[in-house]
Structures are given as C-alpha cells and as structure tokens.
Amino acid sequence: MNRKITPYALVLPAWAWLALFFVVPIGGMLSLSLTTGNVITGFQQTFAVGNYVDAVSTYWEQILRSLFYGACATVLCIAIGYPMAYWIAFKGGPYKSTYLLLILLPFFVSFVLRTISWRFLLSDTGVVLGPLKSIGLVPEGFALLNSATAVILGLAYNFLPFMILPIYAVLERMDPRMVEAAHDLYAGRFQAFVRVILPVSLPGVFAGVLMTFIPTSSDYVNASVLGGTHNTMIGNVIQTQYLINNNYPIASSITFVLMGLLLIGIFSYARALGTERVMEVHA
Amino acid sequence: MTRRRTLQAGGAAAAALALSACGVGGQQRDPAASEDYWADKEQTGSLRFANWPLYMDSERTQLQQFTESTGIEVDYKEDVQEAASFFGQIQPRLANGDDTGYDLMVLPNGFELAKLIELGYLVQLDHTRLPNYAEYAGESYKNTAYDPGNQFTVPYTSGITGIAYNPDYVDREITSIADLWDPEFEGKVGMMGDAQEIANFGLLLNGVNPADSTLEDWQAAAEKLREQRDAGIVRAYYDQDFIQPLTNGDLWMTMAWSGDIYQQNAEEGTNLKFVVPDEGATLWTDNLMIPYTSQAPVDAIELMNFLYDPEIATGLTEYIAYITPVPYAQEVMAEWADAEDGSERGEALREMSESSLVFPTEGDYQKLHNYVNLEADAQEEFASLFHEITQS
C-alpha cells in the first residue's frame, strides 16, 4: 500500500507548486485578457475577443521581429556553442569541470549588468569599433550599438550557456568507441561526425534550442539596453502595456499570442526533428 | 531599467488572485475628509520613507538632522526606480487597504500620480501642520497644476527637461528643439522613451503649450516625432541612461534632465552643455505624498515640513543639484559660500548658487511649461499614440 503512495507523495509538492503558482495565475491572465476597462474603474469580464485582434493587428511587426531575433540568436548559439561543447566533451580531459565552470561564470554577475557592459564593448569608439576605425577598416560613421545586430549579439551572449550545457551532456555520455567503429567502417572524420556524432547529439541540440529560443524570443532587457529605433521586441511591449500603461487586457492577450506561437513553433520543430531521426534510422 | 522580474510575477499573481470570473471590481475609494483623517492620528516616533536613488547624500544628512531635532527615526529606502513599476508594486496593496511598507514616498507629476489621486489613495494634507511650506515654498510650488491647492502633495525637488549636447562633437551652439530634427546629426540624437516627455518636445516644436494640448495637437506632434525617427536622426529612446552615451560620443545631443548634467559635469569634470531651448521646455516636479494606509502619517508630515526649512533645503540641494522649491535657499547657499570662501566646497557652493540650472531665473521660468493633466481614459489614448513612436 505504502509503496504505491510514496511516488505520488514525493511528486505532490511539485504539482502543488505548479498548480498554485502557474496554473492559477495563467487562468487569471486568460480571464484578464478577455476583459475591458481600466485600472481606475476596474476590468469587467466581457469576453472581449477583440483584445486579441487589437493585439495582433497593432503589434504583429514586433511579434515577428521577436521570433526572428530569437531564431537568429539561437542559430548563433548553435554555431558558437556546439564546437565548444564538442571540444570540452572530447578534448577537455581532466579539466572538463573547470571549463564548464568558466562557461557558467558570467551567471555570477547580474543579467542586466552584463548586458549594460556590452554597451561599452559596442560603443562607437569602444573596444571593438575604436581600433577598427583608427586603422580605417570601418568607416567613421559606422555604428553597432542600438541596432538589430547588437540586440541579437546580446541575446546570443546571454543565453549561450543554455545551449552548451545540454549538448555537452549528450556528447559527454557518448561512447567514444562508436566513433572508432565508424572509422573502422571507412568513415572519414567528416562522415563520422555527420553520420554518428551529430545524430546522437541531436536531443541535446533540441533541448538547447528550447532553452535559448523561448527566453530570447520573449526577452526585453537586451532590446531596451542595446536596441535603437525599430528594434523593439514583444517583451518590451508587454512590459510597457502591463507596468506603464496598466493595460492588463492587451498585455495578457499579447502574452497568450506569444505563448501560442512559441508552442506551435516548438511542436512543428519537434515533428520535423523527429521525422529526420526516423529517416536516419532507415538510412 | 533595473526592474525585478519578481515584481512582474508578483503583480501578475496578485492580479490573477484578485480576479473573479466577472473581472476586477472598481478600485476607486472616497478620500477621507482631511479633518476626520487627522483627528485621531498620533506621532509614532518612526517612519518609512521611499525615495529615488541618489536623491539624498549617503550619510542621509538631512534625515540625521531631522532625528536630532524631533527624535523621529527614519527608515530610508531607495525603492523607487521608476514611477510606473513602483505604482504597480503599491497599487494592489492600496486597493486591498493594506500597508504598502511606506509612510512617505516621492513620485513625479505624471500619470501615476494622477491615478493615485483619482483612486483616492493619498492622504489629504493638513496644511496647518506645514508652516514651513506656507512660509518658504516658491509661488509656483504652492498651487501646482497637477494638484490644485496642493491637497495631496508638496514638491520635493524639480528639474527641467531640456537639451544636453557635447561640444566636443557639436561645433555650433544648440539653441532650439528644431536642432534635434537636424539631418546633420543623423543617428546621433537621443530622445526620451517616456510618453509624456517626448510628447512635450513634439508639442513645443509645433508651438503648442503642453498643458493646453488637445488630441489634434498630440497627433501633429506624433507625426513630427515619427518623421524624426524614420529619417534615422534618432539613435535610440532612453529612459535615464543617456549620460554615458553623451559623454563618449555615441550621442551628440539628447533630451536630458538638468540635474543629471550638472552632477555629471561636477563629478566627472565633463563639459556637457545644457540648454533650455527657445521653444521652451518642461518643468517636472517630484513630490512628497502619504499613502492612505500609512502607519505614521504624523511623522511623515513632520518630515515634509522639516524639508522646507531653508537650511535643510539648501543642504539637500547642495548634494542633488536639482531645483529646490525653496527659492530662499539660493541666499543661504551664497552665505555658506562666503563662510567657506577659498575652500573647494566654497567654490562649488558659489558656482551652484549662481547656476541657472539649479536656481532658474525669472526669464527661465517664463520658458518652462507644465505637463498636460489627463484622466485615465485620455491617458491611454495619449500613451498609445506616443509609445507607437518609441516602441517601433
């Protein structure tokens, strides 16, 4: 009897936590997104689906931009993070945990401060552009800060560890003899990577993409610190509508639109990756 | 900038819990009549004061003087980082009639203050307890446009939103708002992200007094601001972080607050210029107010009164370099400068007492305008019009 109950008892606090602090507020937000009114007179439940129409028609540009920036930052994270995870997993030797700690080191500093420090890096006369301008490689009027590039770089930088860790975890568990076997079967280094290592590491990449794409798409700090005109992301809009304009219905409906789009994106991505892996098996 | 995510989550959770299937009820309450409110209130010997960062020296000199003179202890918290998020933090508690954790707080004249007054969340001040205010406050701080008769607030300090520019990069004198639209400065102009601040500059450019502006005026101003943005003249819209880019040359000129520029020049030895443009500028005021759930209103109003003592106001101004509502502080500061003559502090005091950034002249005041006051409905329209510009 007891044995049957124990697992449920163990998982109960987690479920209670989620129910209380996730399901209840989300339900409230959903209800709020269908109300009309203002903070003075209160919000009346009118099942105003028009809020969603307003939200999408007013902010479709910022929504698409956020998904685009998120995708760019995610791709950048894969490009930088995969080789790094690979190197630590296969060449790290006894220093693996030291390297991992180094990757996590930035997290010991506040997120906002780290982002602000990028202002100094990217400034018109800063560490990056200053020398380039003085040797004439870059025209005098060229600017990086307050642009889409700056926002995407900031996003990629802030969420890079979330890409590296899951990929590393998968590669680290991989049996090196699989690669040897591939070589025995006349696979070159490239072939071995594409046919053996990459497919094995895909679950790690998948997890990494989830952990970078979702937070980068909904981030607002990078856009407000590093962005300029026409770089606003949907997170900034939600923050403004919620905290500055106190327009809770619109803020909530944008939130659900964003959540919906992210879920659709993730499911189709999972499907695509899933079929690919099925094809791998058949090949 | 430094908004805490927990605050957002907390606000959302509170909003959600306050929800029922039929929405959120109206949250307006009738402000208690002044004499009833104060009739049974006693001094408690301590109060909690919420203020903005860098709005008093790190020794909290004025508060120490207050404790010495009255015996009241002050728990000073630099908890106001932004008017909107602070409002978001206290509003649910006030709606429930709970203590906010503060007995005295400082907020600017703006939409949040208008909402607090409209919701009836502020204590009506008993002016018989504010003799220093009656005696020393400047005329323009005695009947403010956003709080007629100063029923709920008294000014803490004021500042001008004008134009700052860096003469290392700009080789001519900047005198007007129109200069911010000059294509010559493409990508080097900073504007503010706050809806009211930026709206005021668009309105003044069109020759409209912000306080009397109408919907048509707002639309025309928004059009001008959109042109400026789409011509690539604006580099970015800033909250309060324009000083660094202006110093290092990322920005050549920007909308700016007077005290920030004064402090930067005094502390960093920079040579930034601040101008009140020909078209005029706006005068904003940060105000002291008591939330109706305060646990120590008597102590709070005593501190309000104490800050209007000219000696105290002068000491406060010496550190924060914004405009004091006590004009007489200029004379006191000049006296202090004489007494300290020849020392470094004497020099600084002399310079400050003669600065029109800290003590605007009559002519300056002629060019300074008030903000427009709006009820909640109109605020929404106004804000969305101008956020469309800044949140492109």
Interface residues (C-beta under 8 A of the other chain):
Chain A: F21 V24 P25 I26 G27 G28 M29 S31 L32 T35 G37 N38 V39 I40 T41 G42 F43 Q44 Q45 T46 Q62 V112 R119 S123 D124 T125 G126 G141 A143 L145 N146 S224 V225 G227 G228 T229 H230 T232 N236 V237 Q239 T240 Y242 L243 I244 N245 N246 N247 Y248
Chain B: M1 T2 R3 Q8 G11 A12 A13 A15 A16 L17 L19 A21 C22 G23 V24 G25 G26 Q27 Q28 A84 S85 F87 G88 Q91 K115 E118 L119 G187 A195 R229 G232 V234 R235 A236 Y237 D239 Q244 P245 N248 G249 D250 E375 A376 D377 Q379 E380 A383 S384 H387 Q391 S392
